[in-house]
């Protein structure tokens, strides 16, 4: 794919560079020094001590409540809208990753990093085509993205999200114009979506009739495996280990792949009868979301990491809000796996299950009419997010992972209700908690350049 390829939609105008921060800091430091000296002199002249100025006996200034990115609990700190105007066939925005200080968000034709505290843009890269698929995980700061040009998703690129650098771009496969396999790279004719994943220095790409593993360092081929009838590849998962998902007639098959030899998997698991694997929710521990082949997930299946044997099965209740695993490129927001526990979103509640035996641990009851999404586990507390509606404000509650009892709840600002509703209603919303920031991310379709892509909320 040519690096000079013209994109079929408008890019935003380049912005002038910001003022050199070092010069600004130097000028501010001089003013601060002069002002502090004046105030201190006045206080001493009036007989007052310096304690009130410095805030403590050790001479350390108190942190300012109005510092960069500071905001009241539940208030929006910053948000970002689409950087380019979406167009037909170039409006999907899957993909989000994190570094210790940034959130990195993919859009149809670019990837941008924002400071978690302030929302300041750290870097931005224009892609060599339209984004087709993106790895859910980052491996040593590297993400793999599949790209489309001229209607075919037949190129891939690796980006270092720590530095904002494109490491390499290569074709996924080389085809002649009359090659029938070419249809498997056209989204409008996919028998199974092309998917990508990363693990231990390798990138995995699967499409209906084949799979290949490449080195993340340089894009060189490590191994490939044409799929043989009656099977076809239907998914890929990475992170802690590399899994491929295939459909063989009416039976689902999951394999833990050896990166050096795709035809020699570490283990293989097959579903019962016509059981269909809808999603791989986690690769360590391995947790699968399965259904009956009619599109509705019915249960969770936990497997041993080492041999793929079943550990437990959890039947989903009718009020579990997992009929659609929305925005699964980034993560399935209806499910959260932490250690040997899976947390499942329900209408009005979140339920914790033990993956070792499949038994329910507890249920946390929230608003009866809204879904309670499990977000993350920190310091023995599960964060549960209930999106706002036109009538009700959003909430983020911290719940004990041991008992399910609520420890505290942060109510989101009233003026965020419309934003939350626009993201949550089409099931495009994925939430992440990073420090004191609740990140609401759009992982769905962008309908205009005014579409919210990232919204950061203060949640101490």
C-alpha positions as CSV (number, residue, x, y, z in Angstrom):
1,X,0.0,0.0,0.0
2,X,1.4,3.4,-1.0
3,X,2.4,5.7,1.8
4,X,1.2,8.6,-0.4
5,X,-2.3,7.2,-0.9
6,X,-4.9,10.0,-0.7
7,X,-7.7,9.5,1.8
8,X,-11.2,9.9,0.5
9,X,-12.3,12.3,3.2
10,X,-11.2,15.6,4.7
11,X,-8.5,15.9,7.3
12,X,-8.5,18.7,9.9
13,X,-6.2,21.7,9.3
14,X,-2.9,21.6,10.9
15,X,-2.8,23.6,14.2
16,X,0.1,26.0,15.0
17,X,2.6,24.5,17.5
18,X,2.0,25.5,21.1
19,X,4.3,27.9,22.9
20,X,7.5,26.2,24.1
21,X,6.5,24.9,27.6
22,X,10.0,25.4,29.0
23,X,10.0,29.1,28.2
24,X,6.6,29.4,29.8
25,X,7.7,27.5,32.9
26,X,10.8,29.7,33.2
27,X,8.8,32.9,33.0
28,X,6.2,31.7,35.5
29,X,8.9,30.5,37.9
30,X,10.5,34.0,37.9
31,X,7.1,35.7,38.5
32,X,6.3,33.2,41.3
33,X,9.6,33.7,43.0
34,X,9.3,37.5,42.9
35,X,5.6,37.4,44.1
36,X,6.3,34.9,46.9
37,X,9.2,37.0,48.1
38,X,7.0,40.1,48.2
39,X,4.2,38.3,50.1
40,X,6.7,36.8,52.6
41,X,8.3,40.2,53.2
42,X,4.9,41.8,53.9
43,X,3.9,39.0,56.3
44,X,7.2,39.2,58.2
45,X,6.8,43.0,58.3
46,X,3.4,42.6,59.8
47,X,4.7,40.1,62.4
48,X,3.0,37.1,60.8
49,X,4.6,33.7,60.3
50,X,5.2,31.9,57.0
51,X,3.0,29.0,58.0
52,X,0.0,30.4,56.2
53,X,1.9,30.9,53.0
54,X,3.6,27.5,52.8
55,X,0.8,25.4,54.3
56,X,2.8,23.2,56.6
57,X,5.8,23.2,59.0
58,X,8.1,21.4,56.4
59,X,7.9,24.1,53.8
60,X,6.0,21.9,51.3
61,X,3.2,23.8,49.5
62,X,-0.2,22.3,49.5
63,X,-1.4,20.9,46.2
64,X,-3.8,23.3,44.5
65,X,-7.4,22.1,44.2
66,X,-7.6,24.0,40.9
67,X,-4.5,22.5,39.3
68,X,-4.4,21.1,35.8
69,X,-7.3,18.8,35.2
70,X,-8.8,19.4,38.6
71,X,-12.6,19.2,38.9
72,X,-15.4,18.5,41.3
73,X,-16.3,14.8,41.8
74,X,-18.6,13.6,39.0
75,X,-17.9,16.6,36.7
76,X,-16.5,16.4,33.2
77,X,-12.8,17.3,33.1
78,X,-12.4,17.2,29.4
79,X,-13.8,15.6,26.2
80,X,-12.8,15.1,22.6
81,X,-14.9,14.9,19.5
82,X,-14.0,13.2,16.2
83,X,-10.9,14.7,14.6
84,X,-12.1,14.1,11.0
85,X,-15.6,14.0,9.5
86,X,-16.8,10.4,9.2
87,X,-18.0,9.1,5.8
88,X,-19.7,6.0,4.7
89,X,-17.5,3.1,5.1
90,X,-15.1,5.2,7.2
91,X,-17.1,5.8,10.4
92,X,-16.1,3.0,12.8
93,X,-14.0,3.9,15.8
94,X,-12.9,0.6,17.5
95,X,-9.7,0.5,19.5
96,X,-8.5,2.1,22.8
97,X,-5.3,1.6,24.8
98,X,-3.6,3.1,27.8
99,X,-0.1,4.1,28.9
100,X,0.6,5.2,32.5
101,X,-0.2,8.9,31.5
102,X,-2.3,8.7,28.3
103,X,-5.4,7.2,26.7
104,X,-4.8,6.3,23.1
105,X,-7.9,6.3,20.9
106,X,-8.4,5.1,17.4
107,X,-10.7,6.7,14.9
108,X,-11.5,5.6,11.3
109,X,-8.3,7.1,9.8
110,X,-6.1,8.1,12.7
111,X,-4.8,7.3,16.2
112,X,-4.4,10.0,18.9
113,X,-3.0,10.0,22.4
114,X,-4.5,12.3,25.1
115,X,-3.2,13.2,28.5
116,X,-5.4,11.4,31.1
117,X,-5.5,14.3,33.5
118,X,-5.9,17.3,31.1
119,X,-6.9,15.9,27.7
120,X,-4.0,17.6,26.1
121,X,-3.0,16.0,22.8
122,X,0.3,14.2,23.1
123,X,0.6,12.9,19.5
124,X,-1.5,11.9,16.5
125,X,-0.9,9.6,13.5
126,X,-2.8,9.5,10.3
127,X,-3.3,5.9,9.1
128,X,-2.4,4.7,5.6
129,X,-6.0,3.7,5.1
130,X,-9.3,3.1,6.9
131,X,-9.3,1.1,10.1
132,X,-10.8,-2.4,9.7
133,X,-9.7,-4.1,13.0
134,X,-7.4,-3.3,15.9
135,X,-5.9,-5.5,18.6
136,X,-7.7,-5.4,21.9
137,X,-4.4,-5.4,23.8
138,X,-1.0,-3.7,23.5
139,X,2.1,-5.8,23.7
140,X,5.2,-4.0,25.1
141,X,3.5,-0.7,24.0
142,X,2.7,-2.0,20.4
143,X,-0.7,-2.4,18.8
144,X,-1.6,-4.1,15.6
145,X,-4.1,-2.5,13.2
146,X,-5.6,-3.8,10.0
147,X,-6.3,-1.3,7.2
148,X,-8.6,-1.0,4.2
149,X,-7.8,0.6,0.9
150,X,-9.9,0.3,-2.3
151,X,-12.4,-1.8,-0.5
152,X,-10.1,-4.5,0.7
153,X,-8.8,-5.0,4.3
154,X,-5.5,-6.4,3.1
155,X,-2.9,-4.2,4.9
156,X,-1.5,-4.1,8.5
157,X,0.5,-1.7,10.6
158,X,2.1,-1.6,14.0
159,X,2.2,1.5,16.2
160,X,4.2,2.2,19.3
161,X,1.6,3.9,21.5
162,X,4.2,5.1,24.0
163,X,6.0,7.3,21.4
164,X,3.4,7.8,18.7
165,X,5.5,6.1,16.1
166,X,4.5,3.9,13.2
167,X,7.0,0.9,13.3
168,X,6.1,-0.7,10.0
169,X,3.3,-1.3,7.4
170,X,3.0,-4.5,5.4
171,X,0.4,-6.3,3.2
172,X,-1.6,-9.0,5.0
173,X,-1.8,-11.1,1.9
174,X,-0.9,-10.7,-1.8
175,X,-3.7,-11.6,-4.3
176,X,-4.3,-11.5,-8.0
177,X,-7.4,-9.7,-9.2
178,X,-9.2,-12.9,-9.9
179,X,-8.3,-14.7,-6.7
180,X,-11.5,-16.0,-5.1
181,X,-9.9,-15.6,-1.6
182,X,-9.9,-11.8,-2.1
183,X,-13.5,-11.7,-1.1
184,X,-12.5,-12.6,2.4
185,X,-10.8,-9.2,2.7
186,X,-13.9,-7.3,1.6
187,X,-16.1,-6.3,4.5
188,X,-19.3,-6.3,2.4
189,X,-18.6,-10.0,1.6
190,X,-17.0,-11.3,4.8
191,X,-18.0,-14.8,5.8
192,X,-16.2,-14.0,9.0
193,X,-14.7,-10.7,10.1
194,X,-11.0,-10.3,9.8
195,X,-9.5,-10.0,13.3
196,X,-6.1,-9.2,14.8
197,X,-4.5,-9.8,18.2
198,X,-1.1,-9.5,19.8
199,X,0.9,-11.6,22.3
200,X,4.5,-12.0,23.4
201,X,6.1,-10.1,20.5
202,X,3.8,-11.6,17.8
203,X,0.8,-10.4,15.9
204,X,-2.0,-12.8,14.9
205,X,-4.3,-12.1,11.9
206,X,-7.3,-14.4,11.1
207,X,-9.8,-14.3,8.2
208,X,-12.3,-16.9,7.1
209,X,-9.9,-19.0,5.1
210,X,-6.6,-18.4,6.8
211,X,-4.4,-17.2,9.6
212,X,-0.9,-15.9,10.0
213,X,1.5,-14.9,12.7
214,X,4.0,-12.1,12.2
215,X,6.8,-10.5,14.3
216,X,5.7,-7.3,15.9
217,X,9.3,-6.0,15.6
218,X,9.4,-6.0,11.8
219,X,6.3,-7.6,10.3
220,X,8.1,-10.7,9.0
221,X,6.1,-13.9,8.7
222,X,6.5,-16.3,11.5
223,X,3.9,-18.9,10.5
224,X,0.7,-19.3,8.5
225,X,-2.2,-21.8,8.3
226,X,-4.7,-22.0,5.5
227,X,-8.0,-23.1,6.9
228,X,-9.3,-26.4,5.6
229,X,-13.0,-27.2,4.9
230,X,-15.3,-27.6,6.6
231,X,-13.7,-25.2,9.0
232,X,-13.3,-21.4,8.8
233,X,-11.6,-19.0,11.2
234,X,-14.0,-16.6,13.0
235,X,-11.9,-14.9,15.6
236,X,-8.6,-14.1,17.3
237,X,-7.6,-13.2,20.8
238,X,-4.4,-12.2,22.4
239,X,-3.0,-10.7,25.6
240,X,-1.8,-13.3,28.0
241,X,-1.9,-16.1,25.4
242,X,-2.8,-16.4,21.7
243,X,-6.1,-18.0,20.8
244,X,-7.8,-18.7,17.5
245,X,-11.5,-19.4,17.2
246,X,-12.9,-21.5,14.3
247,X,-16.2,-22.9,13.2
248,X,-16.2,-26.4,11.9
249,X,-19.7,-27.1,10.4
250,X,-21.9,-26.7,13.5
251,X,-19.1,-27.0,16.1
252,X,-16.9,-24.3,17.6
253,X,-13.2,-24.8,18.2
254,X,-10.8,-22.8,20.3
255,X,-7.1,-23.3,20.1
256,X,-4.1,-22.0,22.1
257,X,-1.6,-21.3,19.4
258,X,2.1,-21.9,19.4
259,X,3.4,-18.8,17.6
260,X,6.2,-20.8,16.0
261,X,3.9,-23.4,14.6
262,X,0.2,-22.7,13.9
263,X,-0.5,-26.3,13.0
264,X,0.7,-27.5,16.4
265,X,-1.5,-25.9,19.0
266,X,-0.8,-26.2,22.7
267,X,-4.4,-27.4,23.3
268,X,-7.8,-27.5,21.6
269,X,-11.3,-27.1,23.1
270,X,-14.6,-27.9,21.2
271,X,-18.1,-26.9,22.1
272,X,-20.9,-29.2,22.8
273,X,-23.1,-30.0,19.8
274,X,-24.1,-26.8,18.1
275,X,-22.8,-24.6,20.9
276,X,-21.4,-21.4,19.4
277,X,-18.6,-19.3,20.9
278,X,-19.7,-15.6,20.6
279,X,-16.6,-14.0,22.2
280,X,-13.4,-14.8,24.0
281,X,-13.8,-12.6,27.1
282,X,-10.4,-13.4,28.6
283,X,-7.3,-15.4,27.7
284,X,-6.0,-15.8,31.2
285,X,-8.1,-17.2,32.7
286,X,-9.8,-18.4,29.6
287,X,-13.5,-17.4,29.6
288,X,-15.8,-17.9,26.6
289,X,-19.2,-16.4,26.0
290,X,-21.3,-19.1,24.2
291,X,-24.8,-19.4,22.8
292,X,-27.0,-21.7,20.9
293,X,-26.2,-20.5,17.4
294,X,-29.2,-18.1,17.3
295,X,-27.3,-15.0,18.2
296,X,-28.1,-14.8,21.9
297,X,-25.4,-15.6,24.5
298,X,-26.6,-18.2,27.0
299,X,-23.6,-19.1,29.2
300,X,-20.0,-18.5,30.2
301,X,-17.5,-21.4,29.9
302,X,-14.2,-21.2,31.9
303,X,-11.2,-23.3,30.7
304,X,-7.9,-24.3,32.2
305,X,-5.1,-22.1,30.9
306,X,-2.7,-25.1,30.6
307,X,-4.8,-27.8,28.8
308,X,-8.1,-26.2,27.8
309,X,-10.2,-28.5,29.9
310,X,-13.5,-27.1,31.2
311,X,-13.5,-25.7,34.8
312,X,-17.0,-24.5,35.0
313,X,-20.2,-23.4,33.2
314,X,-22.3,-20.4,34.3
315,X,-25.8,-20.2,32.9
316,X,-26.8,-16.6,32.2
317,X,-30.1,-15.4,33.6
318,X,-32.8,-13.8,31.5
319,X,-32.1,-10.4,33.1
320,X,-28.4,-10.5,32.3
321,X,-27.8,-7.6,29.9
322,X,-25.4,-9.6,27.7
323,X,-27.6,-10.1,24.6
324,X,-25.1,-8.1,22.7
325,X,-21.4,-7.9,23.5
326,X,-21.1,-4.3,22.5
327,X,-17.8,-2.8,21.2
328,X,-15.9,-6.1,21.7
329,X,-12.8,-4.8,19.9
330,X,-11.9,-2.9,23.1
331,X,-13.6,-5.1,25.6
332,X,-17.1,-6.5,26.3
333,X,-18.4,-3.9,28.8
334,X,-21.1,-6.3,30.1
335,X,-18.4,-8.7,31.5
336,X,-15.3,-8.2,33.7
337,X,-12.9,-11.0,34.7
338,X,-10.6,-10.4,37.6
339,X,-8.7,-13.4,38.9
340,X,-11.1,-16.3,39.6
341,X,-14.2,-14.0,39.5
342,X,-16.4,-12.9,36.6
343,X,-18.7,-9.9,37.1
344,X,-21.7,-9.8,34.9
345,X,-23.9,-6.8,34.1
346,X,-27.6,-7.2,34.7
347,X,-30.7,-4.9,34.5
348,X,-30.4,-3.0,37.8
349,X,-27.5,-5.0,39.2
350,X,-24.1,-6.6,38.9
351,X,-23.6,-10.3,39.8
352,X,-20.2,-11.9,40.8
353,X,-19.6,-15.6,40.0
354,X,-16.8,-17.9,41.0
355,X,-15.0,-19.3,37.9
356,X,-13.7,-22.3,39.8
357,X,-17.2,-23.7,40.4
358,X,-19.6,-21.5,38.6
359,X,-21.5,-20.5,41.7
360,X,-22.9,-17.0,42.4
361,X,-21.0,-15.1,45.1
362,X,-23.2,-12.0,45.5
363,X,-25.4,-9.5,43.6
364,X,-25.1,-5.7,43.9
365,X,-28.4,-4.0,43.3
366,X,-28.3,-0.6,41.6
367,X,-31.0,1.3,39.7
368,X,-33.7,-1.2,38.7
369,X,-34.2,0.2,35.2
370,X,-30.6,0.7,34.1
371,X,-27.7,-1.7,33.4
372,X,-24.9,-1.7,36.0
373,X,-21.6,-2.2,34.1
374,X,-18.6,-3.7,36.0
375,X,-15.6,-1.5,35.1
376,X,-12.5,-2.5,37.1
377,X,-11.2,-3.8,40.4
378,X,-8.8,-1.8,42.6
379,X,-7.9,-2.3,46.2
380,X,-10.6,-4.8,46.9
381,X,-13.3,-2.6,45.4
382,X,-15.3,-3.2,42.2
383,X,-16.2,0.0,40.3
384,X,-19.7,-0.3,38.8
385,X,-20.9,2.3,36.3
386,X,-24.6,3.1,35.7
387,X,-24.9,5.4,32.6
388,X,-27.1,8.5,32.9
389,X,-30.4,8.9,31.1
390,X,-32.4,12.0,30.2
391,X,-34.1,11.7,33.5
392,X,-31.4,10.3,35.8
393,X,-27.8,11.2,36.5
394,X,-25.0,8.6,36.0
395,X,-23.4,6.9,38.9
396,X,-20.0,5.2,39.7
397,X,-20.2,3.0,42.8
398,X,-17.3,1.2,44.6
399,X,-18.5,-2.2,45.8
400,X,-16.7,-4.7,48.0
401,X,-15.4,-7.6,46.0
402,X,-15.9,-9.8,49.1
403,X,-19.5,-9.0,50.0
404,X,-21.0,-6.9,47.2
405,X,-21.8,-4.1,49.6
406,X,-21.4,-0.6,48.4
407,X,-18.6,1.5,49.9
408,X,-19.3,4.8,48.2
409,X,-21.0,6.3,45.2
410,X,-20.1,9.2,43.0
411,X,-23.0,10.9,41.2
412,X,-22.0,12.3,37.8
413,X,-22.9,15.8,36.9
414,X,-26.4,16.5,35.6
415,X,-25.1,18.2,32.4
416,X,-23.4,14.8,31.4
417,X,-26.8,13.0,31.1
418,X,-27.2,13.8,27.4
419,X,-23.6,12.8,26.6
420,X,-23.9,9.5,28.4
421,X,-27.2,8.8,26.8
422,X,-25.9,9.4,23.3
423,X,-23.0,7.0,23.9
424,X,-24.9,4.3,25.8
425,X,-28.1,4.1,23.7
426,X,-26.5,2.6,20.6
427,X,-24.4,0.4,22.8
428,X,-21.2,2.2,21.7
429,X,-20.1,3.1,25.2
430,X,-17.1,1.4,26.9
431,X,-16.0,2.7,30.3
432,X,-12.5,2.5,31.9
433,X,-11.3,3.7,35.2
434,X,-7.7,5.0,35.4
435,X,-6.8,6.6,38.7
436,X,-9.3,9.3,39.4
437,X,-10.6,9.5,35.8
438,X,-13.6,7.6,34.5
439,X,-13.1,7.4,30.7
440,X,-16.2,7.0,28.6
441,X,-15.1,5.9,25.1
442,X,-17.0,5.7,21.9
443,X,-16.3,2.3,20.3
444,X,-19.1,2.3,17.8
445,X,-20.0,4.3,14.7
446,X,-19.3,8.0,14.5
447,X,-22.3,9.8,13.0
448,X,-20.7,13.2,12.6
449,X,-17.6,15.3,13.4
450,X,-19.5,16.4,16.6
451,X,-19.6,12.8,17.9
452,X,-18.0,12.4,21.3
453,X,-14.9,10.1,21.1
454,X,-13.5,10.4,24.7
455,X,-15.1,11.9,27.8
456,X,-13.1,12.1,31.0
457,X,-15.0,12.5,34.3
458,X,-13.5,13.2,37.8
459,X,-14.2,10.4,40.2
460,X,-12.0,10.7,43.3
